[in-house]
Amino acid sequence: MKVQANTTRSLIEAIITKGNLKQEVYHTTLNAFNAFKSAGESLMNKNHAFIEKAKYALPFSYKDRGQFEFRLKFGSDILIFFMHSNVFDIPRDHEVMKTAYIKEDKSRSYCGIIHIFNFLADSFRYNRINDIGYCIGRIFLNREGHYFIEGKREIGLLYNNFPYAILDDKSVQNILHSSILYSLNFDLLTPPFENIREVTAGEMQTTLDAFSISTGKRLGFRFQADSPEKQG
């Protein structure tokens, strides 16, 4: 009975330890996400007057979509920031797992994730449900506030120093600016002719905006497996 009691106690202690760790990571990530929310809203509100001076009316707005999502609309683009509610362990073969920072304390590899998606604003305006959005970056954040980003160009290359990088107000601002700049430079390309030459009568009747042909900045783009000629 004593052996069973010790086993049960060890089990309960393991549940408590892992549960506490994941809660710490979750709350650290949620606080960071709220910092992104505040910075995004402030950026849009403070600069809206300058956007109004443009020759043509340009969308420029912040929209809170609940606890885990907000959107920034600027010109023809929308950035969607989405926080996953779960906590993840970094894969063993990932580069950051080789650092002394992780080897000293394995619990540092448990991270929350904030995804950054880029969509065309017209995809939502005209309810084009088949249009493609792109994950341009995802932010990994551990319980100590250390972070790194997997992403494209301005995003992933600039924020990749997990042992030393701590997410603060300045880094939040920089990530927001980099994400917007990347989206502005990630231009819309014409889809291949082979993808659009056949259209059913039903699709034609539901108007061009409801085609099953999807619109995206890079048709066929896949964030995890870019070929060199398709990188944005």
C-alpha positions in Angstrom: 0.0 0.0 0.0 2.9 2.3 0.8 4.3 1.8 -2.7 1.0 2.5 -4.3 0.6 5.7 -2.2 4.0 6.9 -3.2 3.2 6.2 -6.9 -0.1 8.1 -6.6 1.7 11.0 -4.9 4.3 11.2 -7.6 1.5 11.1 -10.2 -0.3 14.0 -8.6 2.9 16.0 -8.2 3.7 15.5 -11.9 0.2 16.7 -12.8 0.6 19.8 -10.6 4.1 20.6 -11.9 3.1 20.2 -15.6 -0.2 22.1 -15.0 1.5 25.0 -13.3 4.1 25.2 -16.0 1.5 25.4 -18.8 -0.6 27.9 -16.9 2.5 30.1 -16.5 3.2 29.9 -20.2 -0.4 30.6 -21.1 -0.7 33.7 -18.9 2.6 35.0 -20.2 1.5 34.5 -23.7 -1.9 36.1 -23.0 -0.3 39.1 -21.5 1.9 39.5 -24.5 -1.1 39.1 -26.8 -2.9 41.9 -25.0 0.2 44.0 -25.4 0.0 43.4 -29.2 -3.7 44.4 -29.0 -2.9 47.6 -27.2 -0.1 48.5 -29.6 -2.1 47.7 -32.7 -5.1 49.8 -31.5 -2.8 52.7 -30.6 -1.0 52.5 -34.0 -4.3 52.8 -35.9 -5.8 55.5 -33.7 -2.8 57.7 -33.6 -2.2 57.6 -37.3 -5.7 57.6 -38.7 -5.6 61.4 -39.2 -2.6 61.0 -41.5 -4.2 58.3 -43.5 -7.3 60.5 -44.1 -5.0 62.9 -46.0 -4.5 60.3 -48.8 -5.9 61.0 -52.2 -8.2 58.1 -52.0 -10.1 56.7 -49.0 -7.9 54.0 -47.5 -9.1 51.5 -44.8 -7.1 51.9 -41.7 -8.6 50.3 -38.6 -8.3 48.0 -35.6 -10.9 45.4 -34.7 -11.0 43.4 -31.5 -12.4 39.9 -32.2 -12.4 38.5 -28.7 -9.9 37.1 -26.2 -7.7 35.4 -28.8 -8.0 37.5 -32.0 -7.6 41.0 -33.4 -7.4 42.5 -36.9 -5.5 45.4 -38.4 -6.9 46.6 -41.7 -4.7 48.9 -43.9 -5.2 49.6 -47.5 -6.0 46.3 -49.3 -4.6 44.1 -46.6 -5.7 42.6 -43.3 -3.4 41.2 -40.6 -5.0 38.8 -38.3 -3.3 38.1 -35.0 -4.4 34.9 -33.4 -3.3 33.4 -30.1 -3.6 29.6 -29.7 -5.2 28.7 -26.4 -2.9 25.7 -25.9 0.7 25.4 -24.9 3.3 23.5 -27.1 6.7 21.9 -26.6 9.3 22.8 -29.3 10.2 19.8 -31.4 13.5 18.1 -30.4 15.1 18.6 -33.8 14.5 22.4 -33.7 17.6 24.6 -33.6 16.6 26.3 -30.4 16.7 23.0 -28.6 20.5 22.9 -29.1 21.0 26.1 -27.1 22.5 26.1 -23.6 19.4 28.1 -22.6 17.1 25.1 -23.1 19.6 22.5 -22.0 19.9 24.2 -18.6 16.1 24.0 -18.1 13.9 21.9 -20.4 10.8 23.6 -19.1 11.9 26.7 -21.1 11.0 24.9 -24.3 7.3 25.0 -23.5 5.7 27.9 -25.5 2.5 29.7 -26.3 2.1 30.6 -29.9 0.7 33.8 -31.6 0.1 33.4 -35.3 0.1 36.3 -37.8 -2.0 35.9 -40.9 -2.2 38.1 -44.0 -5.4 38.3 -46.0 -6.7 40.5 -48.8 -9.3 42.9 -47.3 -11.6 42.2 -50.2 -11.7 38.5 -49.2 -13.8 39.5 -46.2 -15.5 42.5 -47.8 -17.0 40.4 -50.6 -17.2 37.2 -48.5 -14.9 35.3 -50.9 -14.7 32.2 -48.6 -12.3 30.4 -51.0 -9.6 33.1 -50.9 -6.2 32.2 -49.4 -4.6 33.7 -46.4 -0.9 33.3 -45.5 0.8 32.7 -42.2 3.6 35.2 -42.4 4.9 34.5 -38.9 4.3 32.8 -35.6 5.7 33.9 -32.3 6.8 31.4 -29.7 6.9 32.7 -26.2 7.9 30.8 -23.0 7.1 31.4 -19.3 10.1 33.7 -18.9 9.0 36.0 -21.7 11.7 34.8 -24.1 10.6 34.6 -27.7 11.5 33.7 -31.2 9.6 34.0 -34.5 9.3 31.6 -37.4 8.4 33.7 -40.4 9.2 35.4 -43.6 11.9 37.9 -44.4 11.5 41.0 -42.2 9.8 39.0 -39.5 11.6 35.6 -39.1 15.1 36.9 -39.8 15.1 39.7 -37.3 13.6 38.0 -34.3 15.5 34.7 -33.8 17.5 34.9 -30.6 15.5 32.8 -28.1 18.1 32.7 -25.3 18.4 36.5 -25.0 15.3 38.0 -26.7 12.6 39.1 -24.2 9.3 40.4 -25.5 8.8 44.0 -24.3 6.9 47.1 -25.6 9.7 47.9 -28.1 9.8 44.5 -29.6 6.0 44.4 -29.8 6.1 47.6 -31.8 8.9 46.4 -34.0 7.1 43.1 -34.8 3.9 45.0 -35.7 5.7 47.4 -38.0 7.7 44.5 -39.6 4.5 42.5 -40.2 2.7 45.5 -41.9 5.8 46.2 -44.0 6.0 42.6 -45.1 2.3 42.5 -46.0 2.7 45.7 -48.1 5.6 44.3 -50.0 4.0 40.9 -50.5 2.1 41.8 -53.7 -0.9 40.2 -55.4 0.1 38.0 -58.4 -2.1 36.9 -61.2 -3.2 33.2 -60.8 -2.1 30.8 -63.5 -4.3 30.8 -66.6 -4.8 27.0 -66.3 -6.5 27.6 -62.9 -9.3 29.9 -64.3 -10.1 28.8 -67.8 -12.9 26.4 -66.8 -15.9 27.8 -64.9 -19.3 26.2 -64.4 -22.6 27.9 -65.2 -23.4 27.8 -61.5 -20.2 29.6 -60.6 -20.8 32.2 -63.2 -24.3 32.8 -61.9 -23.1 33.5 -58.4 -20.9 36.3 -59.8 -17.2 36.6 -60.1 -16.6 37.2 -56.4 -18.0 33.8 -55.5 -15.9 31.7 -57.9 -14.5 28.5 -56.5 -11.2 29.9 -57.9 -9.3 31.2 -54.9 -7.6 34.5 -54.8 -4.3 35.0 -52.9 -1.1 36.9 -53.1 0.8 33.8 -54.1 -1.5 31.1 -55.5 -0.2 27.8 -54.3 1.9 29.4 -51.5 2.6 27.1 -48.5 4.3 28.7 -45.5 6.0 25.5 -44.4 7.5 24.6 -47.8 8.4 27.5 -50.0 10.3 27.0 -53.2 12.9 29.7 -53.8 11.0 31.2 -56.8 7.8 31.6 -54.7 9.2 33.3 -51.7 7.6 36.7 -51.0 
